């Protein structure tokens, strides 16, 4: 079973968990989730929208 992840539920597989971690390391936050955005291996998968705001970087 894959690790639990916000907005994905228990046991959902993340294809780019290392990329998401890298974006977060550089101050990006998840702004939105596009449900059933694309098809991968015959299954509908979600996509994340991420952004980095300058005013929030100063607070960190």
Jmol script that loads the backbone (N, CA, C; Angstrom):
load data "model"
ATOM      1  N   UNK A   1       0.844  -1.180   0.000  1.00  0.00           N
ATOM      2  CA  UNK A   1       0.000   0.000   0.000  1.00  0.00           C
ATOM      3  C   UNK A   1       0.888   1.242   0.000  1.00  0.00           C
ATOM      4  N   UNK A   2       0.555   2.198  -0.827  1.00  0.00           N
ATOM      5  CA  UNK A   2       1.309   3.451  -0.910  1.00  0.00           C
ATOM      6  C   UNK A   2       1.018   4.313   0.313  1.00  0.00           C
ATOM      7  N   UNK A   3       1.918   5.239   0.638  1.00  0.00           N
ATOM      8  CA  UNK A   3       1.686   6.109   1.793  1.00  0.00           C
ATOM      9  C   UNK A   3       0.486   7.015   1.570  1.00  0.00           C
ATOM     10  N   UNK A   4      -0.159   7.392   2.679  1.00  0.00           N
ATOM     11  CA  UNK A   4      -1.279   8.320   2.610  1.00  0.00           C
ATOM     12  C   UNK A   4      -0.742   9.694   2.222  1.00  0.00           C
ATOM     13  N   UNK A   5      -1.529  10.460   1.492  1.00  0.00           N
ATOM     14  CA  UNK A   5      -1.110  11.778   1.042  1.00  0.00           C
ATOM     15  C   UNK A   5      -2.323  12.683   1.032  1.00  0.00           C
ATOM     16  N   UNK A   6      -2.171  13.946   1.475  1.00  0.00           N
ATOM     17  CA  UNK A   6      -3.321  14.846   1.510  1.00  0.00           C
ATOM     18  C   UNK A   6      -4.035  14.911   0.166  1.00  0.00           C
ATOM     19  N   UNK A   7      -5.331  14.905   0.190  1.00  0.00           N
ATOM     20  CA  UNK A   7      -6.212  14.989  -0.971  1.00  0.00           C
ATOM     21  C   UNK A   7      -6.205  13.731  -1.829  1.00  0.00           C
ATOM     22  N   UNK A   8      -5.426  12.723  -1.484  1.00  0.00           N
ATOM     23  CA  UNK A   8      -5.361  11.513  -2.310  1.00  0.00           C
ATOM     24  C   UNK A   8      -6.018  10.324  -1.632  1.00  0.00           C
ATOM     25  N   UNK A   9      -6.134  10.342  -0.314  1.00  0.00           N
ATOM     26  CA  UNK A   9      -6.734   9.221   0.393  1.00  0.00           C
ATOM     27  C   UNK A   9      -5.728   8.128   0.691  1.00  0.00           C
ATOM     28  N   UNK A  10      -6.120   7.188   1.497  1.00  0.00           N
ATOM     29  CA  UNK A  10      -5.230   6.107   1.916  1.00  0.00           C
ATOM     30  C   UNK A  10      -4.976   5.165   0.746  1.00  0.00           C
ATOM     31  N   UNK A  11      -3.712   4.847   0.541  1.00  0.00           N
ATOM     32  CA  UNK A  11      -3.354   3.836  -0.445  1.00  0.00           C
ATOM     33  C   UNK A  11      -3.296   4.313  -1.880  1.00  0.00           C
ATOM     34  N   UNK A  12      -3.432   5.586  -2.125  1.00  0.00           N
ATOM     35  CA  UNK A  12      -3.343   6.091  -3.495  1.00  0.00           C
ATOM     36  C   UNK A  12      -1.874   6.236  -3.882  1.00  0.00           C
ATOM     37  N   UNK A  13      -1.538   5.855  -5.080  1.00  0.00           N
ATOM     38  CA  UNK A  13      -0.154   5.907  -5.541  1.00  0.00           C
ATOM     39  C   UNK A  13       0.154   7.283  -6.126  1.00  0.00           C
ATOM     40  N   UNK A  14       1.249   7.862  -5.698  1.00  0.00           N
ATOM     41  CA  UNK A  14       1.717   9.121  -6.262  1.00  0.00           C
ATOM     42  C   UNK A  14       2.827   8.818  -7.250  1.00  0.00           C
ATOM     43  N   UNK A  15       2.703   9.320  -8.457  1.00  0.00           N
ATOM     44  CA  UNK A  15       3.689   9.034  -9.487  1.00  0.00           C
ATOM     45  C   UNK A  15       4.917   9.926  -9.378  1.00  0.00           C
ATOM     46  N   UNK A  16       4.774  11.107  -8.798  1.00  0.00           N
ATOM     47  CA  UNK A  16       5.883  12.072  -8.767  1.00  0.00           C
ATOM     48  C   UNK A  16       6.120  12.597  -7.362  1.00  0.00           C
ATOM     49  N   UNK A  17       6.109  11.741  -6.365  1.00  0.00           N
ATOM     50  CA  UNK A  17       6.252  12.197  -4.982  1.00  0.00           C
ATOM     51  C   UNK A  17       7.578  12.924  -4.760  1.00  0.00           C
ATOM     52  N   UNK A  18       8.652  12.503  -5.437  1.00  0.00           N
ATOM     53  CA  UNK A  18       9.944  13.173  -5.282  1.00  0.00           C
ATOM     54  C   UNK A  18       9.920  14.569  -5.909  1.00  0.00           C
ATOM     55  N   UNK A  19       9.171  14.753  -6.969  1.00  0.00           N
ATOM     56  CA  UNK A  19       9.043  16.069  -7.590  1.00  0.00           C
ATOM     57  C   UNK A  19       8.232  17.000  -6.696  1.00  0.00           C
ATOM     58  N   UNK A  20       7.150  16.491  -6.116  1.00  0.00           N
ATOM     59  CA  UNK A  20       6.334  17.292  -5.202  1.00  0.00           C
ATOM     60  C   UNK A  20       7.168  17.728  -4.005  1.00  0.00           C
ATOM     61  N   UNK A  21       7.974  16.832  -3.464  1.00  0.00           N
ATOM     62  CA  UNK A  21       8.841  17.168  -2.326  1.00  0.00           C
ATOM     63  C   UNK A  21       9.852  18.243  -2.710  1.00  0.00           C
ATOM     64  N   UNK A  22      10.395  18.169  -3.914  1.00  0.00           N
ATOM     65  CA  UNK A  22      11.359  19.172  -4.379  1.00  0.00           C
ATOM     66  C   UNK A  22      10.700  20.546  -4.494  1.00  0.00           C
ATOM     67  N   UNK A  23       9.513  20.591  -5.071  1.00  0.00           N
ATOM     68  CA  UNK A  23       8.791  21.859  -5.169  1.00  0.00           C
ATOM     69  C   UNK A  23       8.521  22.435  -3.779  1.00  0.00           C
ATOM     70  N   UNK A  24       8.099  21.593  -2.844  1.00  0.00           N
ATOM     71  CA  UNK A  24       7.830  22.071  -1.481  1.00  0.00           C
ATOM     72  C   UNK A  24       9.099  22.601  -0.818  1.00  0.00           C
ATOM     73  N   UNK A  25      10.225  21.955  -1.075  1.00  0.00           N
ATOM     74  CA  UNK A  25      11.508  22.396  -0.513  1.00  0.00           C
ATOM     75  C   UNK A  25      11.823  23.826  -0.944  1.00  0.00           C
ATOM     76  N   UNK A  26      11.414  24.192  -2.150  1.00  0.00           N
ATOM     77  CA  UNK A  26      11.681  25.524  -2.678  1.00  0.00           C
ATOM     78  C   UNK A  26      10.520  26.494  -2.477  1.00  0.00           C
ATOM     79  N   UNK A  27       9.605  26.156  -1.562  1.00  0.00           N
ATOM     80  CA  UNK A  27       8.576  27.095  -1.145  1.00  0.00           C
ATOM     81  C   UNK A  27       7.251  27.025  -1.875  1.00  0.00           C
ATOM     82  N   UNK A  28       7.046  26.032  -2.703  1.00  0.00           N
ATOM     83  CA  UNK A  28       5.776  25.895  -3.405  1.00  0.00           C
ATOM     84  C   UNK A  28       4.750  25.212  -2.502  1.00  0.00           C
ATOM     85  N   UNK A  29       3.495  25.623  -2.637  1.00  0.00           N
ATOM     86  CA  UNK A  29       2.388  25.016  -1.906  1.00  0.00           C
ATOM     87  C   UNK A  29       1.348  24.516  -2.904  1.00  0.00           C
ATOM     88  N   UNK A  30       0.584  23.524  -2.492  1.00  0.00           N
ATOM     89  CA  UNK A  30      -0.494  23.016  -3.332  1.00  0.00           C
ATOM     90  C   UNK A  30      -1.657  23.992  -3.276  1.00  0.00           C
ATOM     91  N   UNK A  31      -2.078  24.469  -4.425  1.00  0.00           N
ATOM     92  CA  UNK A  31      -3.200  25.401  -4.498  1.00  0.00           C
ATOM     93  C   UNK A  31      -4.491  24.712  -4.905  1.00  0.00           C
ATOM     94  N   UNK A  32      -4.374  23.665  -5.671  1.00  0.00           N
ATOM     95  CA  UNK A  32      -5.587  23.010  -6.134  1.00  0.00           C
ATOM     96  C   UNK A  32      -5.327  21.596  -6.598  1.00  0.00           C
ATOM     97  N   UNK A  33      -6.411  20.851  -6.706  1.00  0.00           N
ATOM     98  CA  UNK A  33      -6.341  19.476  -7.187  1.00  0.00           C
ATOM     99  C   UNK A  33      -7.328  19.353  -8.346  1.00  0.00           C
ATOM    100  N   UNK A  34      -6.837  18.913  -9.485  1.00  0.00           N
ATOM    101  CA  UNK A  34      -7.683  18.664 -10.642  1.00  0.00           C
ATOM    102  C   UNK A  34      -8.055  17.189 -10.623  1.00  0.00           C
ATOM    103  N   UNK A  35      -9.273  16.908 -10.248  1.00  0.00           N
ATOM    104  CA  UNK A  35      -9.742  15.528 -10.110  1.00  0.00           C
ATOM    105  C   UNK A  35      -9.899  14.868 -11.477  1.00  0.00           C
ATOM    106  N   UNK A  36      -9.432  13.632 -11.572  1.00  0.00           N
ATOM    107  CA  UNK A  36      -9.559  12.829 -12.797  1.00  0.00           C
ATOM    108  C   UNK A  36      -9.126  13.628 -14.025  1.00  0.00           C
ATOM    109  N   UNK A  37      -7.966  14.251 -13.935  1.00  0.00           N
ATOM    110  CA  UNK A  37      -7.451  15.170 -14.950  1.00  0.00           C
ATOM    111  C   UNK A  37      -6.896  14.462 -16.186  1.00  0.00           C
ATOM    112  N   UNK A  38      -6.303  13.307 -15.996  1.00  0.00           N
ATOM    113  CA  UNK A  38      -5.645  12.614 -17.105  1.00  0.00           C
ATOM    114  C   UNK A  38      -5.819  11.109 -16.954  1.00  0.00           C
ATOM    115  N   UNK A  39      -5.459  10.392 -18.010  1.00  0.00           N
ATOM    116  CA  UNK A  39      -5.510   8.933 -17.988  1.00  0.00           C
ATOM    117  C   UNK A  39      -4.083   8.397 -17.974  1.00  0.00           C
ATOM    118  N   UNK A  40      -3.792   7.531 -17.013  1.00  0.00           N
ATOM    119  CA  UNK A  40      -2.479   6.893 -16.913  1.00  0.00           C
ATOM    120  C   UNK A  40      -2.711   5.403 -16.685  1.00  0.00           C
ATOM    121  N   UNK A  41      -2.142   4.600 -17.535  1.00  0.00           N
ATOM    122  CA  UNK A  41      -2.313   3.142 -17.454  1.00  0.00           C
ATOM    123  C   UNK A  41      -3.789   2.744 -17.419  1.00  0.00           C
ATOM    124  N   UNK A  42      -4.609   3.478 -18.158  1.00  0.00           N
ATOM    125  CA  UNK A  42      -6.029   3.160 -18.238  1.00  0.00           C
ATOM    126  C   UNK A  42      -6.871   3.654 -17.078  1.00  0.00           C
ATOM    127  N   UNK A  43      -6.268   4.381 -16.137  1.00  0.00           N
ATOM    128  CA  UNK A  43      -6.993   4.897 -14.970  1.00  0.00           C
ATOM    129  C   UNK A  43      -6.979   6.417 -14.963  1.00  0.00           C
ATOM    130  N   UNK A  44      -8.074   7.012 -14.498  1.00  0.00           N
ATOM    131  CA  UNK A  44      -8.106   8.462 -14.340  1.00  0.00           C
ATOM    132  C   UNK A  44      -7.275   8.851 -13.123  1.00  0.00           C
ATOM    133  N   UNK A  45      -6.417   9.857 -13.282  1.00  0.00           N
ATOM    134  CA  UNK A  45      -5.557  10.301 -12.181  1.00  0.00           C
ATOM    135  C   UNK A  45      -5.753  11.800 -11.949  1.00  0.00           C
ATOM    136  N   UNK A  46      -5.471  12.236 -10.733  1.00  0.00           N
ATOM    137  CA  UNK A  46      -5.561  13.644 -10.358  1.00  0.00           C
ATOM    138  C   UNK A  46      -4.253  14.353 -10.693  1.00  0.00           C
ATOM    139  N   UNK A  47      -4.316  15.671 -10.807  1.00  0.00           N
ATOM    140  CA  UNK A  47      -3.126  16.502 -10.995  1.00  0.00           C
ATOM    141  C   UNK A  47      -3.156  17.607  -9.948  1.00  0.00           C
ATOM    142  N   UNK A  48      -1.980  18.051  -9.508  1.00  0.00           N
ATOM    143  CA  UNK A  48      -1.881  19.121  -8.523  1.00  0.00           C
ATOM    144  C   UNK A  48      -1.488  20.425  -9.196  1.00  0.00           C
ATOM    145  N   UNK A  49      -2.025  21.518  -8.685  1.00  0.00           N
ATOM    146  CA  UNK A  49      -1.617  22.856  -9.093  1.00  0.00           C
ATOM    147  C   UNK A  49      -0.805  23.424  -7.938  1.00  0.00           C
ATOM    148  N   UNK A  50       0.434  23.847  -8.226  1.00  0.00           N
ATOM    149  CA  UNK A  50       1.302  24.360  -7.168  1.00  0.00           C
ATOM    150  C   UNK A  50       1.797  25.751  -7.541  1.00  0.00           C
ATOM    151  N   UNK A  51       2.010  26.593  -6.519  1.00  0.00           N
ATOM    152  CA  UNK A  51       2.494  27.951  -6.748  1.00  0.00           C
ATOM    153  C   UNK A  51       3.363  28.381  -5.576  1.00  0.00           C
ATOM    154  N   UNK A  52       4.177  29.399  -5.841  1.00  0.00           N
ATOM    155  CA  UNK A  52       5.034  29.975  -4.804  1.00  0.00           C
ATOM    156  C   UNK A  52       4.771  31.478  -4.782  1.00  0.00           C
ATOM    157  N   UNK A  53       4.359  31.990  -3.627  1.00  0.00           N
ATOM    158  CA  UNK A  53       4.066  33.411  -3.487  1.00  0.00           C
ATOM    159  C   UNK A  53       5.182  34.097  -2.712  1.00  0.00           C
ATOM    160  N   UNK A  54       5.664  35.207  -3.233  1.00  0.00           N
ATOM    161  CA  UNK A  54       6.786  35.921  -2.599  1.00  0.00           C
ATOM    162  C   UNK A  54       6.473  36.340  -1.170  1.00  0.00           C
ATOM    163  N   UNK A  55       5.253  36.829  -0.939  1.00  0.00           N
ATOM    164  CA  UNK A  55       4.925  37.298   0.412  1.00  0.00           C
ATOM    165  C   UNK A  55       4.946  36.165   1.431  1.00  0.00           C
ATOM    166  N   UNK A  56       4.662  34.942   1.001  1.00  0.00           N
ATOM    167  CA  UNK A  56       4.704  33.809   1.916  1.00  0.00           C
ATOM    168  C   UNK A  56       6.132  33.330   2.144  1.00  0.00           C
ATOM    169  N   UNK A  57       7.025  33.537   1.182  1.00  0.00           N
ATOM    170  CA  UNK A  57       8.423  33.134   1.348  1.00  0.00           C
ATOM    171  C   UNK A  57       9.092  33.925   2.460  1.00  0.00           C
ATOM    172  N   UNK A  58       8.755  35.197   2.586  1.00  0.00           N
ATOM    173  CA  UNK A  58       9.356  36.040   3.620  1.00  0.00           C
ATOM    174  C   UNK A  58       8.936  35.595   5.017  1.00  0.00           C
ATOM    175  N   UNK A  59       7.749  34.999   5.136  1.00  0.00           N
ATOM    176  CA  UNK A  59       7.234  34.555   6.428  1.00  0.00           C
ATOM    177  C   UNK A  59       7.896  33.270   6.905  1.00  0.00           C
ATOM    178  N   UNK A  60       8.538  32.533   6.005  1.00  0.00           N
ATOM    179  CA  UNK A  60       9.127  31.238   6.374  1.00  0.00           C
ATOM    180  C   UNK A  60      10.460  31.389   7.003  1.00  0.00           C
TER     181      UNK A  60
END
end "model"
wireframe off; spacefill off
backbone 0.3
color backbone group
